């Protein structure tokens, strides 16, 4: 798990799924958030239900591209969810840029009990089902 040891913004915590580029982890760390990087942890390859429960227990926002997360089925829910929807041919740098540009437009604290679906040039926020 790669984390900054100082100046942590403890108001929000994130769980970044292993299907996302490290640039997203770096960006959130640069903003001084507490970030759990699944790809760099011993939880790599764990089931989505396990990661969902971990995020819920730790009140983290899940950041993922995975459409298979059990959003409507499992409770308790995590703090919130950011689902990144980009074409499959997008390279890591493009995915990171879509995330950065979208996050600049979202008040992250407002994601409590919500899912934000972000794609190039579009953000949709709705309640967690």
C-alpha positions as CSV (number, residue, x, y, z in Angstrom):
1,X,0.0,0.0,0.0
2,X,1.5,3.3,-1.1
3,X,0.6,6.1,1.3
4,X,2.0,9.5,2.2
5,X,3.2,9.5,5.8
6,X,2.3,13.1,6.5
7,X,-0.3,15.8,5.8
8,X,-3.1,13.3,5.4
9,X,-6.5,14.7,4.6
10,X,-8.4,12.4,6.9
11,X,-11.8,13.7,5.9
12,X,-12.1,11.3,3.0
13,X,-10.6,7.9,2.4
14,X,-10.4,6.0,-0.9
15,X,-10.0,2.4,-2.1
16,X,-8.7,2.4,-5.6
17,X,-9.4,-0.8,-7.4
18,X,-6.6,-2.8,-9.1
19,X,-8.1,-2.2,-12.6
20,X,-7.1,1.5,-12.5
21,X,-3.7,3.2,-13.3
22,X,-1.4,4.2,-10.5
23,X,-1.7,7.8,-11.7
24,X,-5.1,7.9,-9.9
25,X,-3.5,6.8,-6.7
26,X,-0.7,9.3,-7.1
27,X,-3.2,12.1,-7.8
28,X,-5.3,11.4,-4.7
29,X,-2.1,11.1,-2.6
30,X,-1.0,14.4,-3.9
31,X,-4.2,15.9,-2.6
32,X,-3.3,14.4,0.8
33,X,-6.1,11.8,1.0
34,X,-5.8,8.4,2.6
35,X,-5.6,6.0,-0.3
36,X,-5.7,2.2,-0.2
37,X,-4.2,0.9,-3.4
38,X,-5.6,-2.6,-4.1
39,X,-3.0,-3.2,-6.8
40,X,-0.1,-2.7,-4.4
41,X,-1.6,-4.6,-1.5
42,X,-2.0,-8.3,-0.6
43,X,-5.7,-7.9,-1.5
44,X,-5.0,-8.0,-5.2
45,X,-7.3,-10.5,-6.9
46,X,-9.8,-10.6,-4.0
47,X,-13.5,-10.7,-4.8
48,X,-15.4,-7.5,-5.2
49,X,-17.7,-8.4,-2.3
50,X,-14.7,-8.5,0.0
51,X,-13.4,-5.1,-1.2
52,X,-16.9,-3.6,-1.0
53,X,-17.1,-4.8,2.7
54,X,-13.6,-3.4,3.4
55,X,-14.5,0.0,1.9
56,X,-17.7,0.0,3.9
57,X,-16.0,-0.9,7.2
58,X,-13.3,1.8,6.6
59,X,-15.8,4.4,5.2
60,X,-13.9,4.7,2.0
61,X,-15.0,5.8,-1.5
62,X,-14.4,3.0,-4.0
63,X,-12.9,4.1,-7.3
64,X,-13.2,1.5,-10.0
65,X,-13.9,0.7,-13.6
66,X,-15.5,-2.6,-12.6
67,X,-19.2,-2.9,-13.5
68,X,-19.6,-6.0,-11.5
69,X,-19.5,-4.4,-8.0
70,X,-22.5,-5.5,-6.0
71,X,-23.8,-2.0,-5.5
72,X,-27.5,-2.7,-5.0
73,X,-27.0,-5.9,-3.0
74,X,-24.6,-5.4,-0.1
75,X,-25.0,-3.5,3.0
76,X,-23.5,-1.7,4.7
77,X,-22.3,0.4,1.8
78,X,-19.1,2.2,1.4
79,X,-19.0,6.0,1.8
80,X,-19.5,6.3,-1.9
81,X,-18.5,5.0,-5.3
82,X,-16.8,6.6,-8.3
83,X,-17.2,4.5,-11.4
84,X,-15.0,5.4,-14.3
85,X,-16.5,4.6,-17.7
86,X,-14.1,5.0,-20.6
87,X,-13.5,3.1,-23.9
88,X,-11.5,0.0,-23.5
89,X,-8.7,1.4,-25.7
90,X,-8.0,4.3,-23.3
91,X,-4.4,4.2,-22.1
92,X,-3.5,4.8,-18.4
93,X,-2.7,8.4,-18.9
94,X,-6.1,9.1,-20.6
95,X,-8.0,7.3,-17.8
96,X,-6.1,9.3,-15.2
97,X,-6.8,12.6,-17.0
98,X,-10.6,11.8,-17.2
99,X,-10.5,11.1,-13.4
100,X,-8.6,14.3,-12.6
101,X,-10.8,16.5,-14.7
102,X,-13.9,15.0,-13.2
103,X,-12.7,15.2,-9.6
104,X,-12.0,18.9,-10.0
105,X,-15.8,19.3,-10.7
106,X,-17.1,17.1,-8.0
107,X,-17.4,18.1,-4.3
108,X,-16.0,14.8,-3.1
109,X,-17.6,15.2,0.4
110,X,-21.0,15.2,-1.3
111,X,-20.5,11.6,-2.5
112,X,-21.7,10.1,0.8
113,X,-24.2,7.3,-0.1
114,X,-23.9,8.2,-3.8
115,X,-22.3,6.8,-7.0
116,X,-20.6,9.1,-9.4
117,X,-20.3,7.8,-12.9
118,X,-17.6,9.7,-14.8
119,X,-16.7,9.5,-18.5
120,X,-15.0,11.8,-20.9
121,X,-16.9,15.1,-20.6
122,X,-19.7,13.8,-18.4
123,X,-20.5,13.3,-14.7
124,X,-23.6,11.7,-13.4
125,X,-24.3,11.4,-9.6
126,X,-27.1,9.4,-8.1
127,X,-27.9,7.8,-4.8
128,X,-26.5,4.4,-4.1
129,X,-29.4,2.0,-4.7
